[in-house]
Amino acid sequence: MLKTINLLPKIKEAFFRFPIALVFFLFLTILVQYHYGFNSDVYLNLFGTLLLGGILFVNIKLFIESYVQNKYLQNLIILSGIILLGLYYWIIYNNSFDLEIIRFILLYISLIIMLPIIVMVKEKDYHHQLWVNIVLITKNLSITFLFTWLIYLGVIGAVATINHLFNLKLSHEIYSRIWILFVGIYAPVLFLAYFPKKEELEKELKIDKYYDLFLQFILFPLAIIYFIILYIYFISVIINWSWPKGIISYLVI
């Protein structure tokens, strides 16, 4: 018999495990969906703060799971995270978001890099365990990306079919709104639902050699090249004090 993946318990577990992070992603999705009428600077400031908040509280939860047992200390760490986000918003609110964009990108990249590091298991070989964590998280991210795209294509295909059959004359904007829902809510929930726990990392894990080769010789070199280009470009932006325009700005962001 074929084994089916019971997704609902995993999703429920994700909501209980990462409630604050998912609330940030939910508010971020609502903001993007209904940002009309917001001042552009206020919108960008809120967008940056909510996005950082989601990633920050994933890191905080992983840190608490790995190292903090005391409930009062856990609550103190969570409160500290909220205060830090409030301070961050206050800082960028009093400055133009254009001036803070480099700081935002560096913070965001730092929080992403922290994900495989923060769940390190002390008893294991450090370098091997770090590599295992990177592989597990990358594989989880790849599956999330694939599933999000496939289900999104299926949903918009169904919407397009209904629109055509019943001549509903739906606006093309509905497809972008559906995409925002999938990226803002479905993708984070799916990614966090299968995010490995500490006890799973403690098991002896074998990495598929082909996936290992793909990561080492294709994905990582491309990522390193891309980030080197970005950092060089950031330096030129700082020196020349001019932000990129056109397609370059979308690649950088």
Secondary structure, DSSP 4 states (H G I P E B T S, - for coil): -PPPP-HHHHHHHHHHHSHHHHHHHHHHHHHHHT-TTS-HHHHHHHHHHHHHHHHHHHHHHHHHHHH---HHHHHHHHHHHHHHHHHHHHHHHTS-HHHHHHHHHHHHHHHHHHHHHHT--TTS-HHHHHHHHHHHHHHHHHHHHHHHHHHHHHHHHHHHHHHHHTT----THHHHHHHHHIIIIIHHHHHHHTPPPHHHHHS-----HHHHHHIIIIIHHHHHHHHHHHHHHHHHHHHHT----THHHHHH-
